[in-house]
Amino acid sequence: MTDSTYRDSNEVPNDNYQSYWTIFGLLFILFGAIALTGQLLFLNWRNWLPGAEGSQSIFEGVRASVDTVISQLC
């Protein structure tokens, strides 16, 4: 007979990783849209996103801001 508690406990980390990547993906798309809009309108969008102030590219800035927000959620 298989211990179902052990099997269920193994599924929890996978669910946490999936949740992390879902949140990361959604925030990346949202912050990417904000950064792209700011870039197209010639605005200083790096001040709008937390952690993106010293970035050199859009992707670097968006990733830095997403990492900053996710670290605040945990």
N, C-alpha and C positions, 0 to 999 in steps of 0.2 A: 504494500500500500504506500502511496506517495504522500509525503507531507505537504499539504497545500499551502500552509503558512510559509514554508521556505520558498516555494515557487512564487508566491505573491510578493514576498520581500525582494526577490530578484527583479521584479518588474518595476519597482518604485524608482530606482535610479534612471532607468530608461525613460520613464515618464517625466522625470525632472529634466533630463537632457532635452527631451522633445519640447517641453515647456520653455526651457531656456532659448532654444533655437527659434521657436515660434515668436517669442517676445522680441528676440534680437532681430529677426527678419521684419517683423511689423514696424519696429522702431526705426530700422535702417531705411525702410521704404518711406516712412513718414518724414524722417529727418532729411533723407535724400531729396524728397520733393520740396521741402522748405529750402534746402541749400540750392537746389537747381533754380527755383523761382527767384531767390535772392541774387544768384549769379546772373540770370538772364535780365534782371532789372537793375543790374550794376549797383546792388546794395551790399553793405558790409554784413553778410549773413553769419559770419563766424562769431560775432558777438551775441547772436540770438541763441546759439546752441552751446550747452555747457561742455567744456573740455575741448572745444574746437578752436580756441583763440589762436594757438600757435601753429596750426596746421598749414601745410603747403598746398594741398590739393583738396578737392571736394570729397573724394572717397576717404582720405585720411581724416578729415574733419568730421565727417559723418560717423565714421567708426569710433573715433575718440569720444564723441558725444553720446553715442549709444552705449559704449562701455561705461561711461560716467553715470548715465542714468540707471543702467542695470546694476551697477555696484551700489547705488543708493537704494535699490529695491530690496536687496538681500539683507 
